[in-house]
Amino acid sequence: MKKLFIILAFLTGCSIQSSMNESNETVIQDPQKESRSLPDIIDQQYESSTGILSFEGVFRSMSNLTKIPTTNANVSRTYSDVKDLLASSNKLNLYTPSVQQGFLKLASEFCNEAVTNATRIRAIYPGYNASEVNIDELTETFISNFWDGRVSSDTKENAIDEYKTLLNDFKSEGMNSTNLVFSVCVASLSALPVLIY
C-alpha cells in the first residue's frame, strides 16, 4: 500500500515552473513600482488556461474513461459522499489535500467497479488475464487510455517507466493480478492529467 501512495505522489506532484529571465540575469525592480505580495503573485500564477475540472466534470470524465456509467449505484453513492471535498472552482491552487483525497476515493470506486467485473475491465484493458498480468502492457494501456492527448509523450513515457518499476516490485512481493490492475487504475485515474483541462 505504501508503494501505491508513492505512485500517487509521483503523479500528483506536478511542478509549476515560474518564468525566468531568458538571459538568467538578476532583475532589479524599480522601487517606484507598486510591490506585490506573495499571495497576489501566486493568484496570478494560477490564472492560466489550465484549471481543475469541476466536481461533476471529474465524475463524468472518470465515467467516460472507465466506461462505468454515472448511474452505477456504488460510484454514484461515492460521488455523493465526496463531492463536497472536490474543487468548487476551477483554479489550480484549489488542488488541496482534501480535493486530492476526494479524487482518490472517487477513482478507487470506479476502479473497484472495473476490476471486479471481467467485461468492464476488458473494456479498458483488453489483454486482462486474471491469472497473469503483463506489466508492460498493463501500464502502457492504462496511461495511454486515461492520459492520451492530455500530456506530452515524454511525460507519458516517464510515468510508464515509473509505473513499470513499482508494479514489478509489487508483483515480486506477491501482489495478485487483480490488485496490480486496481493499483495502476487508481493511480492513473486520480492523477492530474485526468483532472485538469
N, C-alpha and C positions, 0 to 999 in steps of 0.2 A: 504494500500500500504506500509505503514511503516513496518508492520509486515513481509511482503514478503521480504523486504530488511534485516530484522533480520534473516530470514531463510537463505537467501543467504550468509550473513556474517558468520553464523554458519557453513555452508557447505564449503565455500571457505576459511575459516580461518584455513587452515591446518598448524599445527605447525611442524617445522622441528627441531628435537632434536639433539643437539650436543653430541658427545660421551664424556663420563666421565670416569675418572679413577675408576676402579671397587671397589677399597677399599676406595673411597671418600677422599683420601689423597690429600693434596696440592702438586702439582708437580712443582718443581723448575727447570726452564730451565737453561741449560748450557749457560753462557754468550758468549762462544766462537762460539756457533751455530749461523747460519745466522737467523736474525729475519725476520718475515714475516709481511706484512701489513695486515690490516683487509680485504681490497678487495681481496688479494690473498687467504686468509683463506676462505672468502665467496665463491669465484670462485671454490676452491677445494671442499667445502662442497656440492656445487650443481652439481659437476661432479659425477654422480652416474648412476645407471641403470634406475632411474626414470626421466622422462622428459615430456614435453608437446607435444602432438600430433601436427603435422604441421597444418596450417590452413585448408588445404584440408583434412587432416586426421580427424580433428574435424567435418568438414562438412559431410564427409561420415559416420562417427560414429553416428552423430545425425540423419542422414537419416536412417541408419540401425536400430537404436533403436526405432525411431518413425514410421518406415515403410512408411515414406513420401519420394518419390524419389527426388534426387538432381535436377532433371529436372523440378520440380514444379516451376511455374513462380514466386511465391512470395518468396519462400525460396532461389531460385537462385538469384533473384534481391537483397535480403538482404545480401546474401553471397558476392555478388559483391561489395555492399556498405561497408561492414565491414571487408573484408579480409585484407585490409591494416592496420587495428587495431590489427589483430591477430598476434600471435607469429611468427616471421620469422625464428626462430631456436628452437630447442627442449630443450634448457636449462631452467630449472625450475625457475631460477632467472629472467627470462623474463616474468614471470606471473605478469605483472604490472596492474595498474588500467585501462589503455586503453585496454589491452588484455582482462581483465575481462568484460569490457563494451561490447567489440565485441562479446565475447562468449554469454553474456546475451541477446544481441539483436538477435543473430542467434537462440539461444534456444527459445526465445519468438516467433519468426516467425514459427519455427517448431511446437511449442505447439499451437499456434493460428490456424494453418492449421489443427492440430489434433482435437482440441475441437470444431471446427465449422463444423465438419463432423462426424456424428454418426458412420459410418462404420470405419473411421480412428481411432477414439478414442477407439472403442471397440477392435481394433486390438492390442492396448496397454493395455487397461483396460476393459476386457470382461464384468465385472459387472457394467459398467456405466449405471446409471439411471438419466436422466436429471432432474427428479423431486426430487430425494432424493439420497444423496451420503453417503455411509458408510465410515466414516473417517478412521477406522482401515484398512479396505480392500483397500481403496484408497492409503494410504501411503505405505502399505506393497507392493502393486502391482507395483507402480512406482519405488520405491527404489530397489526392487528385480529385476525388469526388466532392469533398467538402470545401476545398480551397481553390479549385480551378477558377482562374480569372480574377482572383482576389489578391494574390500575392505574386511577386516576381518568381521566376523559375529558380533563381539562386536561393531565395528564402524557402521555397518548397523543397528543394533538394537538401538543404541543410537540415530542415525539420525531418525529412525522411531518414536521413543518416542518423540523427539523434534517436528517433523512434526505433530504428532497427537495433541500435546498440542496446537501448533499455529493454526492449521486448525480448531480445536474445538472452539478456540477463534474467528476465522473468521466467523465460522458458527453461533455462538451465537450472533454475531453482524449483522447477516442477509445476509452474503455473499451467493450468489446462487451456485448451484451445478457446473455450467459451470466454474465460476470463481475459485471455490475451486480446480477443476481438473486442470485448467490452472496454478494456483499458484504452486501446487505440481509438475506439469510437468516442468515448467521453473526452479524452484529451484533445482530439482534433475538432470535435463538435463544439466544445466550450472555449475554443481558442479565439483570439482576436480576429483572425481573417473571416470568421463566420459572423462575428458580432458587429463589425464596423462596416461602414459604407464609404 
